[in-house]
Structures are given as structure tokens and as C-alpha cells.
Amino acid sequence: MTVTEQRVPRAAEDAYVGGLDGLRAIAVAAVVVFHFAPSVLPAGFLGVDVFFVVSGFLIARLVTREIERTGSVSLGNFWARRARRLLPALATLTVVVLCAAAISFSNAELHDLRAQALGTLFYCANWVIIFAKGNYFGNLGRPSPFLHMWTLAVEEQFYLVLPLALFAARRVVVRHPFRTATIALVGAIASTVWMGVLVSPTGDPTRAYLGSDSHAMGLLVGVALGVLAGAGEPWEVFTRWARSNTTAARTVPLLAAASLVAILVTMRVTRDRTLALYRGGFLVFAVLCAVIIAVVVAVPTAPIARLLRAPWLVAIGLRSYSLYLWHWPVRVFVTPRPGFDGVFLFGVRVVISIVLAELSFRFVEQPFRVGKVARRSGSRGAIAYFAALTLVAAVLVTTVAAPKPLPPSNLTKLNTLSGNHDAKALRVDLFGDSTALVLGYGGALRARELGISVGGDAELGCGIVRSDHVSDGRVLANPKECDGWQARWRASMRNDPGARLALMAGAWEALDQQTAFGVIRFGTSAWTDLIALSLRTALQTLTADGRTVYLFEVPCYGAGNANDRMPERSDPRRIAALNEIFATVARSIPKVQIVDWRTLVCPGGHRVESVGGVHLWQPDDQHLTSAGAVVVWKWWLPRLRSSSP
């Protein structure tokens, strides 16, 4: 038994499908929630993969339909439409972000902005991120406001390649759509395999995740479906079957609804370091998205199709490009403060993002895409606008937003800073990790005011435990620069016999440790023994010539970057255990004094964000700001000067 057969004219199949914009709305909402409140939707970044599948489907269907009708592809018209759609809003965002960064970013935060802005404008941001040299200091500040542009780069590279590929194979595409779709699916599988090869169970997945080659499965699954939809007969057969077969009419909508539920559940229960995603999970996710798209387009009367074309969802979907563009810079520039966090911060960020997206949609996107500018000058207006703002961006990245020199990566490089050669200044040599480096650098910038001269050997990423570290399942390799630390420390002490010596560490020691015998985890006697032994070795090295060594307590670290946390650092149990070890070891070694700066920055175990109106912590919640470092110096120096060397 069959329901009444519905035959939809071919022209109707090319008509606008509101349900796809509803799906876009869900995708962009997931990404926004992930960036603003990642604990709510730990894998909301998968919204990007929904975009990929939708884009692959729409572009492949459009180009295939044109080949079927005309036998060719007007590449100029295709790219002109893409230019009107994408370029004006992108250029506007780039200029606005550069202006904002020039006003509020530190020198370290500005350092890589030129390459990131140019990567954004020329749609190669993903490769800029992949091939950029690691900049730990850049990670101390706010993340790049262009970090999210990698997705647009992948899509635009796809927009360049796919029409050329389909044009070259235009005879096969129309005559053998199943063969073409199969080739696209084979490409998706190959991309999946390559992603699996690139990713490491305990390493950084950046290369695998951002690569156009290793993250193409969603686009290619969309292409496979789009080719079938655009070729005519295959899609007509599927549409008739899905609408007129009784069993299909019941099961196909249920399958699509189940796929949507599976997508949402996956976003909730997985996370960015779930290895299964990189070992086939992204491909399965893309297939689920393709199921939804197929049903929404082929069976517009299905409940899921009606749900996704709800007016409010469609309205969000129509603005999804603008909302995606603007929400991440809002996340970067609207930062938490005491009393301005949690749900309130989330709400403010959402409201600002919506307002900026609406302004961009109404006054930038629409005029160039379908409004007055488009009617008067076609794509030329959009291209001219993009070129003009690209010129403005070029001026900005060579003037006010030009890359500034990075702070030194080691305190041994501070001798060029003003004030470090003052013979009357109190000489203080700091040893330890980046927390000591940041304190020393902040003091060196105000050396004349403070009456100090700063040196020592504090190195980025170098804790007192000289092993690899484990955080949240990741293995963080101990930098090679940390090797030979004892010889460097002794040399620094010989060159500075009159300096006061201080040791600041704990950020790396708070983590679990990877040794040749396996992972040593917090709470075990092996962990306590390893930290104690490492600290004892460091202190014995520094006290070898009889000078007093000032050992800073471990402060109350904050939660850190919400999208790349090291949760162990904010665990009060670990901090308490470290300070107990520090106190015990200090008591056992003569000439070691504890600096109880926790009374300043976290009295009673409660973290203080500011002192005297000065904000203490950088956005990573673990390193002092330059002004915060000065606050600590002013608190410590009277005690240091009054104590015996």
C-alpha cells in the first residue's frame, strides 16, 4: 500500500530550502555555546562540521545542476556570487578587529596578528596557524581574534577547487552521478584515514583538525549527496520513494530525527580530545548530517523539516555567517572580571554578538549580496569594497597593529632592558618557570621605579620537575631548552655573586608526570616523592654558595582558558599538596625562606583578582599581568630588603 505519489517539478528542487538554514542555526548556536560556555556543550565545535556538510551539498548541487542544464560551468559567475556573499563582511570584520587589537592588545598579543589578519583575508588562516612557530607568550594573553577563521579558509579553498574538479569531469558528473558520488566518498574516507594518521592519542590534534586535507570529510560527504541531488534522476527516484512508499514515509523522517538527536548527543558527550572523533568519528558525524539534509530537502512535509524551517530558526540561520564571524572576537575582547562572569558574562557576550551580527547582516552582507550595491554594480562593488578594506588592513598591520618584539623567553636576556645596569639597584635573580619569568619581566619594565635589577634563569615551560607532564589526558613534552638547567643556574650564580636568589615554580608540578616508568599521578606517594626530590635538587643547587634562597609559595591558579584548560592547576587539593611539600623541603634545607605571597594574591585560599584597582592576572589565570607583577614586587621588596642576604 502506498500513499499518494507526489511529483515535484524540477524547478522546485532548486528553490530555497528553509530547513537548511534551520540546520545552520543549530550549528552556529552549538559553536557559540562551545566558545562561550564549553562545559555546557564540550563538543559544540562539531557545529563547524555541520556547516561543512551543508556547504558541500549546496555547492555540489548548484554546480551539478548547472552542468546538467548547460553542459558547462560558468566559473566566473560562481566565484562572483561567492565574492558578494563572503568578502565584504570578512573585510569589515578584519579592519574592526585590527583597530580593537591596536587599542587593547599587549605587544605579545599583537606579535602574530599580522600573519593571522593576512591569512584571514586570503583564506589560508588554517595553514597560518598550522605552520606558525609556537609562541608561549602569545598563549599567555588572549587568544587570537582571528582563530576561528580557519573554517572559512577550509571552505574557501574548497570553493576554489570543487567547481574546477566538477568542470573537468563534467561529462562523468551528469552521466555517472553515482560514480562521482563514490569518488567523493572515497575522498572522504581517505581524509579520515589521513586524520587518523596525523593525530596522536596524547598529543596536540591541531594539525589533524585544521588541515584542509585531513578535515575534508564533511565537505566531501556533502559533495557526494549534492552531486546526486543535482544530477536529476537519482534524486527524483529517491524523492518519489521517500514520499510515496508507506514504509519509507514513516521510517525516513524517524531516521532523520534520530540523526539529529545523535548529533546533539555527540556534541554533549564528546570533547575536542576524544580520540574516536579523529579515528572515524568526524566521518560518521558527517553522514548523520547528510541524512538530515537529504530528508529535509526531499521530504519537506517531514516533521524534522517543518521543525527546522521554523521562522526563528531560519532567521538565525540566515545570519549564521555574520554570527560566526563576530562571536569569537566578542569572546576575545569581552573578558571576565570579578562580578562579571558566569551566566551574566555569557548573556552579555551573546547579546553583543547578536547585535554585531545583525548590523553586519543588514548593512554589509545584504546590500552587496542582493541589495542596492549588488543591483547597481554586481560583484564589482563587493570586490572593490574588499580591496579597499584590505588596503586599510594592510596599513593597520604595518602601523598601529604592527607586530611588536616579543618579551624575552629567558631572564638571561633581560640585560638589554632599561634599568638593569644600575649599580645601586638591588639585584634579584629569579629562577623557575614562566611564572618567575613573567614576574621578573614585569619588574624589569619598572626597574628604575622599583630600585631593582633583575636577572636569573627562568625559562618558558621549564618547571623543576624535568619530565614530560600529563594534563587531562595530554602528554606535554618538556622543552629541550630545559636541558642543562643546573649548569646554567650555576653560571648565573657565578656571574651574579651579590644577587638575591628566588625560586618560583608549581605550574608544571601541579600536573601528573610522565616518566620512563609510566605516568605518576597526583595522590600517590610516588608523585609526592618526585616533586620533593626535584625541589630539593633545585634548592640545593641554589644554596650551594651559601646565599639565602627565597621560595615562593604556589598561588591559587584560576580556571585558565575555557577552551583549553589544564584543570589540575586550579585543583585546590593539588595546590595545597604542593605548598605542603614546599614547606617541608624548605624546613629541611638551611638558608631557604618561604615567600608567603598567598597572603596577597589568595588570602585564606580565596583568589584575589585585583589589588588596589590593579588587575593581577592574565587571561590564562596563571601568570601575572605586568601591572600585577609590579604590585607583587612592591609587596615583597620591603621584606626582601629587611632580611639578611
ChimeraX attribute file (.defattr): number of C-alpha atoms within 10 A of each C-alpha:
attribute: neighborCount
match mode: 1-to-1
recipient: residues
	/A:1	7
	/A:2	12
	/A:3	11
	/A:4	10
	/A:5	13
	/A:6	12
	/A:7	11
	/A:8	12
	/A:9	9
	/A:10	11
	/A:11	7
	/A:12	9
	/A:13	16
	/A:14	14
	/A:15	9
	/A:16	10
	/A:17	19
	/A:18	23
	/A:19	26
	/A:20	24
	/A:21	24
	/A:22	25
	/A:23	28
	/A:24	27
	/A:25	25
	/A:26	23
	/A:27	23
	/A:28	27
	/A:29	20
	/A:30	25
	/A:31	24
	/A:32	25
	/A:33	19
	/A:34	23
	/A:35	22
	/A:36	24
	/A:37	18
	/A:38	20
	/A:39	15
	/A:40	15
	/A:41	24
	/A:42	22
	/A:43	24
	/A:44	30
	/A:45	22
	/A:46	27
	/A:47	23
	/A:48	18
	/A:49	23
	/A:50	27
	/A:51	27
	/A:52	27
	/A:53	28
	/A:54	26
	/A:55	22
	/A:56	29
	/A:57	27
	/A:58	19
	/A:59	22
	/A:60	28
	/A:61	24
	/A:62	20
	/A:63	26
	/A:64	30
	/A:65	24
	/A:66	17
	/A:67	22
	/A:68	18
	/A:69	12
	/A:70	10
	/A:71	13
	/A:72	17
	/A:73	22
	/A:74	14
	/A:75	14
	/A:76	9
	/A:77	11
	/A:78	16
	/A:79	15
	/A:80	17
	/A:81	15
	/A:82	16
	/A:83	19
	/A:84	25
	/A:85	20
	/A:86	20
	/A:87	22
	/A:88	25
	/A:89	25
	/A:90	24
	/A:91	23
	/A:92	17
	/A:93	22
	/A:94	23
	/A:95	21
	/A:96	13
	/A:97	20
	/A:98	24
	/A:99	16
	/A:100	15
	/A:101	21
	/A:102	20
	/A:103	11
	/A:104	11
	/A:105	16
	/A:106	15
	/A:107	18
	/A:108	21
	/A:109	23
	/A:110	24
	/A:111	20
	/A:112	21
	/A:113	22
	/A:114	19
	/A:115	16
	/A:116	25
	/A:117	27
	/A:118	19
	/A:119	20
	/A:120	24
	/A:121	21
	/A:122	14
	/A:123	20
	/A:124	22
	/A:125	26
	/A:126	26
	/A:127	18
	/A:128	18
	/A:129	22
	/A:130	16
	/A:131	10
	/A:132	12
	/A:133	9
	/A:134	10
	/A:135	14
	/A:136	13
	/A:137	17
	/A:138	19
	/A:139	15
	/A:140	23
	/A:141	23
	/A:142	19
	/A:143	18
	/A:144	20
	/A:145	24
	/A:146	24
	/A:147	17
	/A:148	18
	/A:149	23
	/A:150	25
	/A:151	21
	/A:152	22
	/A:153	23
	/A:154	23
	/A:155	19
	/A:156	17
	/A:157	14
	/A:158	19
	/A:159	18
	/A:160	14
	/A:161	11
	/A:162	19
	/A:163	22
	/A:164	14
	/A:165	11
	/A:166	21
	/A:167	19
	/A:168	13
	/A:169	13
	/A:170	22
	/A:171	15
	/A:172	14
	/A:173	24
	/A:174	24
	/A:175	12
	/A:176	14
	/A:177	24
	/A:178	18
	/A:179	16
	/A:180	21
	/A:181	21
	/A:182	14
	/A:183	15
	/A:184	21
	/A:185	22
	/A:186	16
	/A:187	19
	/A:188	27
	/A:189	18
	/A:190	16
	/A:191	24
	/A:192	27
	/A:193	17
	/A:194	17
	/A:195	27
	/A:196	20
	/A:197	13
	/A:198	18
	/A:199	20
	/A:200	16
	/A:201	15
	/A:202	15
	/A:203	14
	/A:204	15
	/A:205	18
	/A:206	13
	/A:207	19
	/A:208	22
	/A:209	21
	/A:210	21
	/A:211	21
	/A:212	21
	/A:213	18
	/A:214	22
	/A:215	25
	/A:216	28
	/A:217	33
	/A:218	30
	/A:219	29
	/A:220	30
	/A:221	29
	/A:222	32
	/A:223	31
	/A:224	28
	/A:225	29
	/A:226	30
	/A:227	32
	/A:228	27
	/A:229	28
	/A:230	29
	/A:231	26
	/A:232	18
	/A:233	13
	/A:234	14
	/A:235	19
	/A:236	20
	/A:237	10
	/A:238	16
	/A:239	21
	/A:240	17
	/A:241	18
	/A:242	22
	/A:243	24
	/A:244	17
	/A:245	15
	/A:246	14
	/A:247	14
	/A:248	16
	/A:249	18
	/A:250	13
	/A:251	12
	/A:252	19
	/A:253	23
	/A:254	16
	/A:255	17
	/A:256	24
	/A:257	19
	/A:258	16
	/A:259	19
	/A:260	18
	/A:261	13
	/A:262	15
	/A:263	20
	/A:264	19
	/A:265	13
	/A:266	19
	/A:267	22
	/A:268	18
	/A:269	12
	/A:270	17
	/A:271	19
	/A:272	17
	/A:273	19
	/A:274	14
	/A:275	17
	/A:276	13
	/A:277	20
	/A:278	26
	/A:279	16
	/A:280	17
	/A:281	15
	/A:282	22
	/A:283	25
	/A:284	16
	/A:285	21
	/A:286	25
	/A:287	20
	/A:288	21
	/A:289	26
	/A:290	26
	/A:291	19
	/A:292	24
	/A:293	25
	/A:294	20
	/A:295	24
	/A:296	26
	/A:297	21
	/A:298	23
	/A:299	21
	/A:300	17
	/A:301	15
	/A:302	20
	/A:303	14
	/A:304	21
	/A:305	26
	/A:306	16
	/A:307	15
	/A:308	23
	/A:309	21
	/A:310	14
	/A:311	15
	/A:312	11
	/A:313	20
	/A:314	22
	/A:315	15
	/A:316	23
	/A:317	26
	/A:318	17
	/A:319	22
	/A:320	23
	/A:321	23
	/A:322	27
	/A:323	25
	/A:324	22
	/A:325	24
	/A:326	25
	/A:327	25
	/A:328	24
	/A:329	23
	/A:330	20
	/A:331	22
	/A:332	20
	/A:333	18
	/A:334	15
	/A:335	13
	/A:336	15
	/A:337	12
	/A:338	9
	/A:339	8
	/A:340	13
	/A:341	13
	/A:342	11
	/A:343	11
	/A:344	12
	/A:345	19
	/A:346	19
	/A:347	13
	/A:348	15
	/A:349	22
	/A:350	18
	/A:351	14
	/A:352	16
	/A:353	23
	/A:354	19
	/A:355	13
	/A:356	17
	/A:357	24
	/A:358	17
	/A:359	13
	/A:360	23
	/A:361	19
	/A:362	14
	/A:363	12
	/A:364	22
	/A:365	25
	/A:366	18
	/A:367	18
	/A:368	29
	/A:369	22
	/A:370	13
	/A:371	15
	/A:372	12
	/A:373	18
	/A:374	17
	/A:375	13
	/A:376	11
	/A:377	11
	/A:378	18
	/A:379	22
	/A:380	16
	/A:381	20
	/A:382	27
	/A:383	17
	/A:384	13
	/A:385	18
	/A:386	22
	/A:387	16
	/A:388	13
	/A:389	20
	/A:390	21
	/A:391	13
	/A:392	15
	/A:393	25
	/A:394	17
	/A:395	14
	/A:396	17
	/A:397	21
	/A:398	11
	/A:399	11
	/A:400	15
	/A:401	23
	/A:402	19
	/A:403	18
	/A:404	15
	/A:405	10
	/A:406	16
	/A:407	16
	/A:408	15
	/A:409	20
	/A:410	23
	/A:411	26
	/A:412	19
	/A:413	14
	/A:414	22
	/A:415	14
	/A:416	10
	/A:417	15
	/A:418	14
	/A:419	21
	/A:420	21
	/A:421	15
	/A:422	14
	/A:423	10
	/A:424	9
	/A:425	16
	/A:426	20
	/A:427	22
	/A:428	21
	/A:429	26
	/A:430	26
	/A:431	31
	/A:432	26
	/A:433	24
	/A:434	27
	/A:435	23
	/A:436	28
	/A:437	29
	/A:438	27
	/A:439	24
	/A:440	29
	/A:441	25
	/A:442	22
	/A:443	27
	/A:444	28
	/A:445	20
	/A:446	20
	/A:447	23
	/A:448	15
	/A:449	11
	/A:450	17
	/A:451	17
	/A:452	23
	/A:453	27
	/A:454	28
	/A:455	28
	/A:456	31
	/A:457	26
	/A:458	30
	/A:459	24
	/A:460	22
	/A:461	21
	/A:462	23
	/A:463	27
	/A:464	27
	/A:465	21
	/A:466	19
	/A:467	20
	/A:468	18
	/A:469	23
	/A:470	22
	/A:471	18
	/A:472	14
	/A:473	13
	/A:474	15
	/A:475	19
	/A:476	19
	/A:477	14
	/A:478	18
	/A:479	15
	/A:480	9
	/A:481	12
	/A:482	19
	/A:483	12
	/A:484	9
	/A:485	19
	/A:486	14
	/A:487	11
	/A:488	15
	/A:489	20
	/A:490	16
	/A:491	13
	/A:492	18
	/A:493	24
	/A:494	11
	/A:495	11
	/A:496	16
	/A:497	12
	/A:498	14
	/A:499	20
	/A:500	23
	/A:501	24
	/A:502	23
	/A:503	26
	/A:504	23
	/A:505	25
	/A:506	26
	/A:507	25
	/A:508	25
	/A:509	26
	/A:510	29
	/A:511	24
	/A:512	22
	/A:513	25
	/A:514	19
	/A:515	12
	/A:516	8
	/A:517	6
	/A:518	8
	/A:519	16
	/A:520	20
	/A:521	15
	/A:522	18
	/A:523	12
	/A:524	9
	/A:525	10
	/A:526	14
	/A:527	19
	/A:528	17
	/A:529	12
	/A:530	15
	/A:531	21
	/A:532	21
	/A:533	16
	/A:534	15
	/A:535	23
	/A:536	19
	/A:537	14
	/A:538	19
	/A:539	24
	/A:540	16
	/A:541	15
	/A:542	24
	/A:543	17
	/A:544	12
	/A:545	12
	/A:546	11
	/A:547	19
	/A:548	20
	/A:549	24
	/A:550	23
	/A:551	22
	/A:552	20
	/A:553	23
	/A:554	24
	/A:555	27
	/A:556	22
	/A:557	23
	/A:558	21
	/A:559	18
	/A:560	19
	/A:561	18
	/A:562	16
	/A:563	14
	/A:564	12
	/A:565	15
	/A:566	20
	/A:567	17
	/A:568	22
	/A:569	25
	/A:570	20
	/A:571	16
	/A:572	15
	/A:573	13
	/A:574	19
	/A:575	23
	/A:576	17
	/A:577	16
	/A:578	22
	/A:579	17
	/A:580	16
	/A:581	19
	/A:582	21
	/A:583	16
	/A:584	12
	/A:585	18
	/A:586	21
	/A:587	13
	/A:588	10
	/A:589	13
	/A:590	15
	/A:591	18
	/A:592	23
	/A:593	16
	/A:594	17
	/A:595	19
	/A:596	16
	/A:597	16
	/A:598	18
	/A:599	15
	/A:600	17
	/A:601	23
	/A:602	15
	/A:603	14
	/A:604	9
	/A:605	14
	/A:606	12
	/A:607	16
	/A:608	18
	/A:609	18
	/A:610	16
	/A:611	13
	/A:612	7
	/A:613	7
	/A:614	13
	/A:615	19
	/A:616	24
	/A:617	23
	/A:618	17
	/A:619	23
	/A:620	20
	/A:621	20
	/A:622	22
	/A:623	24
	/A:624	24
	/A:625	21
	/A:626	21
	/A:627	18
	/A:628	24
	/A:629	26
	/A:630	25
	/A:631	22
	/A:632	19
	/A:633	19
	/A:634	13
	/A:635	13
	/A:636	15
	/A:637	16
	/A:638	10
	/A:639	11
	/A:640	16
	/A:641	11
	/A:642	8
	/A:643	9
	/A:644	9
	/A:645	15
